[in-house]
């Protein structure tokens, strides 16, 4: 919450707020996981019963394995270049 005020109610005041986008390991993880949206294995819809039913642990294992395979095949240098571009171009603060 940002609620600036002056002690003298008649005085005028100007305030500037700067938001600094802090980059953390969580931000990198979000970027790593965000890339999987383009892969078919991660776009299959799940029925409500698959989320609340006994097959959920199997789905978790399958998705985890697909994610591990995706990350293992990632070109780290290329991804690092992507991160630099994302760090200076993102308009929205998410982390």
C-alpha positions in Angstrom: 0.0 0.0 0.0 1.3 3.5 -0.9 -0.5 6.3 0.9 1.7 9.5 0.8 0.6 12.6 2.6 2.0 15.8 4.0 1.8 16.8 7.7 0.4 20.2 6.7 -3.0 19.6 5.1 -2.7 22.8 3.1 0.7 22.0 1.6 1.0 20.3 -1.8 3.3 17.5 -2.4 4.5 15.5 -5.5 5.4 11.9 -5.2 7.1 9.5 -7.6 7.0 5.8 -7.2 9.5 3.5 -9.0 8.8 -0.2 -9.3 12.0 -2.3 -9.6 11.5 -5.6 -11.2 13.5 -7.9 -9.0 14.7 -11.0 -10.8 14.9 -14.2 -8.7 15.4 -17.9 -9.3 11.6 -18.2 -9.2 11.5 -15.8 -12.2 13.9 -18.1 -14.1 11.8 -21.1 -13.2 8.6 -19.4 -14.4 10.3 -18.7 -17.7 11.6 -22.2 -18.0 8.1 -23.7 -17.3 6.4 -21.0 -19.4 8.1 -22.4 -22.5 6.3 -25.7 -22.4 2.9 -24.2 -23.4 4.0 -24.6 -27.0 4.4 -28.4 -26.6 1.4 -30.7 -27.2 2.2 -32.9 -24.2 1.4 -29.9 -21.9 -1.7 -28.7 -23.7 -4.0 -31.7 -23.3 -7.1 -30.9 -21.3 -7.8 -32.8 -18.1 -11.3 -33.7 -17.0 -12.4 -32.7 -13.5 -12.4 -36.4 -12.5 -8.7 -36.7 -13.5 -7.8 -33.9 -11.0 -9.9 -35.2 -8.1 -9.7 -38.9 -8.8 -7.1 -41.6 -8.0 -5.3 -41.1 -11.4 -3.9 -37.7 -10.4 -0.6 -39.1 -9.1 0.0 -40.8 -12.4 -0.7 -37.5 -14.2 1.7 -35.7 -11.9 4.4 -38.3 -12.7 3.7 -38.0 -16.4 3.9 -34.2 -16.5 7.0 -34.2 -14.3 8.7 -36.6 -16.7 7.7 -34.6 -19.7 9.0 -31.4 -18.0 12.3 -33.1 -17.1 12.7 -34.2 -20.7 11.9 -30.7 -21.9 14.4 -29.1 -19.6 17.1 -31.7 -20.4 16.8 -30.8 -24.1 17.0 -27.1 -23.5 19.9 -25.1 -25.1 21.0 -23.2 -22.0 23.0 -20.6 -23.8 20.0 -19.8 -26.1 17.7 -19.7 -23.2 20.0 -17.3 -21.3 19.8 -15.0 -24.3 16.0 -15.2 -24.2 16.1 -14.4 -20.5 18.1 -11.2 -21.1 15.6 -10.1 -23.8 12.7 -10.9 -21.4 14.3 -9.1 -18.5 14.5 -5.8 -20.4 11.2 -6.1 -22.3 8.6 -7.4 -19.9 6.0 -4.8 -19.3 4.2 -6.6 -16.5 5.5 -7.4 -13.1 4.7 -11.0 -12.2 7.1 -12.3 -9.6 
